Amino acid sequence: MVIYGVAALAVCMLAGALVGELLGAVVGVDANVGGVGFAMIMLVLVTHQLRRKGKFPEASEQGVLFWSAMYIPIVIAMASAQNVVKAVTGGPMAILAGLGAVAAGFALVPALARIGEPGEPLETPQTLSTDEKQEA
C-alpha cells in the first residue's frame, strides 16, 4: 500500500530530525544540523533492506516515489527556516565550514567519476532524427 511508503518516509524524517537536533545540541548550535540528510540516508538504507527481504512491495514504493518528487522543495523550505544570518555573524566558523564542504565536494568529483563502468553518452539534439523530434 502507498501509505506504508509514506509511513516509512515519515518515520525516517522524524528520526532524522531527532538526530539533527541532538547533533545541534552536541555542537552547541540551536538548530537542526543535517536532519534532512540523516533522514534521507536512513530512508535509503531502510527501504534497501526491506526490498532485499521482500517486505517492501511495489505499491509501498509509490509512496516514497511521490515524496521524492517533493524532496527539493521541502529541503529548500526547511533550509530557509534556518537562521543563516545568526550563524554567519556568530563567527567565521560557518563560512569556513561551508568553504571546506565545497572544496571537499570539488576534490571528490574526479574520484566519484571513476566509480562504476563508463556509460553511453546521451544523444545530442542534432543527432535525433526528424521522427524522434516530432515524438518529443
GIHUKA-V594763 format. One record per residue. N is the residue number from 1. RES is the residue in three letters. D_LAST is the distance of its C-alpha to the last C-alpha in Angstrom with 1 decimal. Layout:
BEGIN
n=N res=RES d_last=D_LAST
n=N res=RES d_last=D_LAST
END
This chain:
BEGIN
n=1 res=MET d_last=33.3
n=2 res=VAL d_last=30.9
n=3 res=ILE d_last=34.0
n=4 res=TYR d_last=35.3
n=5 res=GLY d_last=32.3
n=6 res=VAL d_last=32.8
n=7 res=ALA d_last=36.5
n=8 res=ALA d_last=36.0
n=9 res=LEU d_last=33.9
n=10 res=ALA d_last=36.7
n=11 res=VAL d_last=39.5
n=12 res=CYS d_last=37.9
n=13 res=MET d_last=37.3
n=14 res=LEU d_last=41.0
n=15 res=ALA d_last=42.3
n=16 res=GLY d_last=40.2
n=17 res=ALA d_last=41.5
n=18 res=LEU d_last=45.0
n=19 res=VAL d_last=44.8
n=20 res=GLY d_last=43.4
n=21 res=GLU d_last=46.3
n=22 res=LEU d_last=48.8
n=23 res=LEU d_last=47.5
n=24 res=GLY d_last=47.8
n=25 res=ALA d_last=51.4
n=26 res=VAL d_last=52.3
n=27 res=VAL d_last=51.2
n=28 res=GLY d_last=52.7
n=29 res=VAL d_last=49.6
n=30 res=ASP d_last=49.4
n=31 res=ALA d_last=45.7
n=32 res=ASN d_last=43.3
n=33 res=VAL d_last=42.7
n=34 res=GLY d_last=39.5
n=35 res=GLY d_last=39.5
n=36 res=VAL d_last=35.7
n=37 res=GLY d_last=35.3
n=38 res=PHE d_last=38.1
n=39 res=ALA d_last=36.5
n=40 res=MET d_last=33.1
n=41 res=ILE d_last=35.1
n=42 res=MET d_last=37.1
n=43 res=LEU d_last=34.2
n=44 res=VAL d_last=32.6
n=45 res=LEU d_last=36.0
n=46 res=VAL d_last=36.9
n=47 res=THR d_last=33.8
n=48 res=HIS d_last=33.9
n=49 res=GLN d_last=37.5
n=50 res=LEU d_last=36.9
n=51 res=ARG d_last=34.1
n=52 res=ARG d_last=36.5
n=53 res=LYS d_last=39.2
n=54 res=GLY d_last=36.9
n=55 res=LYS d_last=37.7
n=56 res=PHE d_last=34.3
n=57 res=PRO d_last=32.4
n=58 res=GLU d_last=28.6
n=59 res=ALA d_last=29.2
n=60 res=SER d_last=31.0
n=61 res=GLU d_last=28.1
n=62 res=GLN d_last=26.0
n=63 res=GLY d_last=28.5
n=64 res=VAL d_last=28.1
n=65 res=LEU d_last=24.3
n=66 res=PHE d_last=24.5
n=67 res=TRP d_last=26.7
n=68 res=SER d_last=25.0
n=69 res=ALA d_last=22.1
n=70 res=MET d_last=25.1
n=71 res=TYR d_last=26.7
n=72 res=ILE d_last=25.9
n=73 res=PRO d_last=27.0
n=74 res=ILE d_last=30.1
n=75 res=VAL d_last=31.1
n=76 res=ILE d_last=30.8
n=77 res=ALA d_last=32.9
n=78 res=MET d_last=35.4
n=79 res=ALA d_last=35.7
n=80 res=SER d_last=36.3
n=81 res=ALA d_last=39.3
n=82 res=GLN d_last=40.9
n=83 res=ASN d_last=43.7
n=84 res=VAL d_last=42.5
n=85 res=VAL d_last=45.1
n=86 res=LYS d_last=47.9
n=87 res=ALA d_last=46.7
n=88 res=VAL d_last=46.4
n=89 res=THR d_last=49.8
n=90 res=GLY d_last=51.4
n=91 res=GLY d_last=51.5
n=92 res=PRO d_last=49.7
n=93 res=MET d_last=48.8
n=94 res=ALA d_last=45.5
n=95 res=ILE d_last=44.4
n=96 res=LEU d_last=45.6
n=97 res=ALA d_last=43.9
n=98 res=GLY d_last=40.6
n=99 res=LEU d_last=41.0
n=100 res=GLY d_last=42.1
n=101 res=ALA d_last=39.0
n=102 res=VAL d_last=36.7
n=103 res=ALA d_last=38.8
n=104 res=ALA d_last=38.7
n=105 res=GLY d_last=34.9
n=106 res=PHE d_last=34.7
n=107 res=ALA d_last=37.3
n=108 res=LEU d_last=35.6
n=109 res=VAL d_last=32.2
n=110 res=PRO d_last=33.4
n=111 res=ALA d_last=35.1
n=112 res=LEU d_last=32.1
n=113 res=ALA d_last=29.9
n=114 res=ARG d_last=32.3
n=115 res=ILE d_last=32.0
n=116 res=GLY d_last=30.2
n=117 res=GLU d_last=29.0
n=118 res=PRO d_last=26.6
n=119 res=GLY d_last=23.0
n=120 res=GLU d_last=20.4
n=121 res=PRO d_last=18.7
n=122 res=LEU d_last=15.0
n=123 res=GLU d_last=13.2
n=124 res=THR d_last=13.2
n=125 res=PRO d_last=10.7
n=126 res=GLN d_last=13.4
n=127 res=THR d_last=13.5
n=128 res=LEU d_last=10.1
n=129 res=SER d_last=10.8
n=130 res=THR d_last=10.0
n=131 res=ASP d_last=8.8
n=132 res=GLU d_last=6.3
n=133 res=LYS d_last=5.2
n=134 res=GLN d_last=5.5
n=135 res=GLU d_last=3.8
n=136 res=ALA d_last=0.0
END
